Amino acid sequence: MYRGLVFVRYFERITTPKLNIPRKPSITFFGKTQLHLKLHKQSLAWVKVWQQAPLLQFKIIVLVILTLPLLSCQTYYNIAPSLMPAHGATRDRVNELTLLTYNIRTGIGIASPGTSPYDTQTWKKYLPRIAEAIRSTGADVVAIQELLEGQEKELGKLLEMNYAYARHGIVGPGDWWGVGILSKFPITSAFRDVLSTGSGNTRSNAVVTLEINGQSHVFISIHKDKDLGDGVSIERTADTANQFTGAVSVMGDFNLWPDDPIMRKMPLKLVDSADQVNTPGSRFLKRVGTLNGSHHPDHGGRIDGIWIDPKFYQVIDTYLMNKKYWDASDHYGVVTRVLLKK
C-alpha cells in the first residue's frame, strides 16, 4: 500500500503543470493552486482504489492507467547558447522582442494544395527551408503549428533555439502531430492543454513559460480545429491565459477571422497585435491575409495572429514574413515586434 501511495504522490508531482502563478493563501490547498485541485483529488481517489485492490493483476492495471497521462506531459529542452538576442538588448536586459507565429504544414511546402496534412506524413519534408524562413524574421520566440513530433527538435538544432512540443492527442486521434514553441530564452516549464477531442477534432495547446529579464513570460501556441464552431476551444484557451497574472501571449492559427464572434471569447486582457499599429506592414497583413493559395476557403482572410497583453508589451510593428519565403508553407508567418514595458 505504501508503495502505491508513493507512486501516486510521485505521479502527481511530475504531472502537475507549473504555472508560475504567485501563490495566494486564499486559493491554496496543501500548497497547490486551484488549477491543481482537480488533479490532487483524482490522485487521492486512486490511492483509495489502490488500498482496496485485492489482486496484484488489478494493481498492475491501475499502474498502467496512472502511467498513461505521463505521455501527455509537455517536454522541453534548453539547447540555445546562453546569449542575449542582439536587438534591443543591453548587457543584462532585453528591451525588445520579435515574435513569430508560423503554420509550417509539416514542412512539405505548397505541394498538392488542399491535401490534408494527415495524408502527407510520409512525404519529403524541407525543414531547412522552414528554418531559413524563421531565421529571416530574427524571431526570439516562435509559435509553430502543424508540427510532426521530432520536428521541433530538428528545428531547434538548426536554429540553435530551445524547443517544446505538445501532441494534439495522446493515443488515437491527433497523436501524430502537434504544436510547439521555439525560444532564444530559457524554458522553465511547459504543459499540454487539451482544447477538444474526437476523431479529426482533437487539439491541444502548448503552454510554455520562458524566463526573460528574470521574469516569467508565458506563450501559448494554438491551432484550433477548423470545423468546431462552438467556441469552446477559445474559451478554454482564455481560461488558461487568465490563470496567469504575469505576461502572457496567445499565438497561432485560430482558424477564425478576427471579426468572428467566437474571437470575442479571447481574454479581455489580451489584444490583437495587428490592431495596435497602423503601419505599412500591418495594413498589408490585413489586406493580404495569412493563407498562401486560392484553394483555401478562407483565402484572403487573416486566421493566424499574435495576441499580447498591452500591460507588458507595446507593439512596434506587425507584418508578414518576407515574400522570399512564402513558398515554404501554405501559411504566411506573422511577425510582431514589441517593446517590453516591465
N, C-alpha and C positions, 0 to 999 in steps of 0.2 A: 504494500500500500504506500509506504513512504517513497519508494522509487517512482511510483506513479505520480505522486504529488510533486516530486522534484521535477519530473519530466514536464508536467503541465506548467509549473512555475517558469521553467526554462523556456518552454514554448511561448508562454505569454510574453516574456521579456524580449525575445528576439523577434517577435512578430508585431509587437505594438509599435505603430508608427511614431517617430519622433517629430513633433510638430514645432518645437522651439517656441511654445507659447508661454509667456510669463505666467507662472503659477499664481492662482488666487485661492486663498483658503476656502472661500465660499463655494468653490466649484471643484474641490478636490475630494478624492475618495482613495484612501490609502496611497496618497502621493500620485494619483493618476487623474488626468483631466477628464471631463465629461465625455470627450470623444473616445476615451479608452474604456469607459464604464461598461459598455456592452460586451467587449471582449473579455473584461475581467469577470463579469457574471457568467459568461459562457465557459470560461476556464474552471470556475468553481463548480459549475454543473458537471463538467467532465470529471472532476475529482470525485464527485459523489458517485458517478457511474462506475469509475474505476474501483472505488472501495467496495461497491456492491457486486462487482463482477465475480462470479464463482468459477468461471472457466478460463484457463490460460488462453484458449483459442479466441474467446471473446475479447480478452485484454489485448491480444495482438491486433484484432480488428480495430479496437479503439485507438491504438497507437497509429495505425495506418491512416485513420480518419483525421487524427490530430496532425499528422505529418503533412497531409495534402496542402493545407494553407501555406506551408513553408514555400511551396512552389510559387506562390503569388507574391512573395517578398520582393520588393524592388532592390535590385543590385546596382551598385555604382562603383566606379574606380577612379582614383585620382592619379593620373599619369602625367599631367601637364607640368612643364618646368615651372618652378615657383618664382615666376617673374610677373611684374605688374604689366597689364596691357599698356602699350606705348602711348596711345592718345589720351589726353585729358588726365594725365597722371603726374603726381609729384613723387617724391621718394617713398612716402609711406601712405599715400592715399590716392584713390581713383576718383575723379570728378565727373567722368562721363562714361556712359555705356552704349555700346551698339548691340541692339537686339535683333534677332532674325527668326522668323518662323518659315518653315520650308517643308512642304509635302513633296517627298522625293520620289514617289511612285516606285519604291523599292530599287531604284537605280536603273530602270530599263529605258529611261528617256521618254521620247514621244512616239515610240514604235507602236503600231497597231492601236490607234486611238480608240478609246471606249472599251477596250478589253479589261475585264475585271482583274485586279491585282492577284486574286486567288489563282487565276488561270495562267499567271506568268511567273510562278515561283521558280520554275526551272530555267527560265530564260537567262541569257547572259546579262550580267549586271555591270554597270560602268560607275562604280563608286569613286574612282579617282576624278571623274568629271564632276560628280556631286561635290567632292572635296574642293575642287577648284572653284566651283560656284560659291561655296560657303566662304572660302578664303578671300575671294574678291570683295566681299562685303566688309571685311575686317570685324566680323561679329565677335563679341565677347561671350554671348550666351545665345544658344541656338535651340529652338524647339523643333523637333523633327517628327513628321508623320509618315505613315506607310513605310514602316521600317521593319525589315526582317531581323529576327534575333541573330545577333552576331555582327550585324552591320554597324551597330553603334560602336562596337569595339574597333572595327576596321577604320571607321571614320575618325574615331578618337585618335588612333595611331597616326593616320595620315595628316591630321590637323594639329597633333600634339595638344589635344584638349581632353579634359576629364569628361566622363560619359556615364549616363544612366539610362536604363531601359525598363519599360513595363509592357508586358504582354497585354493584349486586349482580353484574352481568355486564358484559362489555365489548362483545361482538358476539353477538347472538342472545339466548338465554335470560337473563332478568334484566337486560338492558341498558336497560330502560325505567323502572326505579325503583331506590331505594337507601335508605341510612341516612345520618344526619348528626349533627352536634354544633353547637349554638349556645352562645356563651360571652360573658360580660361581660369576660373576661380575654383577654389576647393569646394567639393561637395561634402556637406556634413551629414545629410540624411536624405532619404528618398523612400517613397512608397507608391504602390499601385492603388488607384482609387476607382472602383468599379462604377460605371455610369449606366450601363444597360446590358441585358443578357438576352439570349435567344439565338436561334440559327440565323446567321447573317447579320445580326444586330448587336453582337457582344462588343462592347467598347469600354476602355478604361483610360484614365488619365495617368500621366506620370507627374507626381508631385515632388519636386526636388528643391532642397534648401541649399543655398550657396553662402559662403562667407565672403562678404565684400566689405572692406574697411572695418573689419572686426564685427560687423553686424550681419544678421541673418536676412537673406533676401530669398523669397520663395518664388519659383517659377513653375507654372502648371502647363504641361503640353497636352493639348486636347485634339482629338479627331472624332467629332460627333458623327454618329451614324446618319447617313443622308436620308434614310427612309422613315426615321422616327420623328413624328411631328407633335408629340405631346408635351415637349418642353422639359421633361424630367431630367434629361442629361444636362441641360443648362442649369436647372435648379440644383442638382447635386454638385455641379462644379462650383456654383455660387456658395452653397453651404460650406464646402471645404475651404474656399477662399476666405470666407467670413470667419473661419476659425482662427485665422492668423491676425494678430494685432500689428504686426510689422509690415514691411514692404512685401507685396505680393503682386504677381502679374500672371495673366492667362494668355497664352499664345498658341495659335494653331489654326487648324482647318475646322471651322464651325459648321460647314455645310449649310449655312444660312446667310442670307443677305443682311446687311446691317440694319435695314428698316423692318425686318421680320419681327412681328410682335413677340415671338419667343425670346428674342435677344433682350427684351426688357427685363427678363428674369436674371440677367447678369447682375453681379453685386453693385449696389448703388455707389460704393466707394471707388469703383473702377470706371475708367473712361476709355473709349476707343481712341487710340493714339492718332488715327488718321483725321479725327475731328478736332484735334488740338492745335493744328497749324494750318496755314493757308500758304503753301509753298508750291513751286512748280512740281516738285516730286509728289506731294500729297494730292494735288489736282490730277496729275497724270495717273496715279494709283486709282483714284475714284473713277476716272473716265474709262480706263482700260480694264480694270478688274484684275483678278488674280488667276484666271484659268487660261491655260495655253491650248487653244484649239476650239474651233466652232462645233466640234462633236459634243462638247459639254452642254447639257441642258441649261446650265447656269452661265454659259459663256458671256463674258462682259460684266458678270457680277463679281462683287468683292466678298468672297466667302472665307478668305484667310485674313487673320488680323492679329493685332497685339493690343491687349487691354492692360493699362497700367494704373497705378494709384497716384494721382497728382499730389498727394500729400508727401510722397517720397521722390517722385520723378517729375522733371519738367521736360516736355517733348521739344526737341530742337528741330527735328525733321522726320518725315516718314516717306518711304518711296519703294519702288520695285528694284530688285537687283538688276544689274547691268544686262542689257539685251543680249550681249555676247553669250550669256549662259542660259538663255531661255530654252535651249534645246535639251537641257539636262533633265527636265521633268515636264509633266503636263500641268504643273502649277508654277507660278512665278513666286520666288522668295520675296517676302515682305520685310523690309528693314525699318527699324525705328531707332533713332539716336536720342538719348535722354541725358539730362544733367541730374546728378544725384543731389537732392536737397538736404539730406541728413547723413 
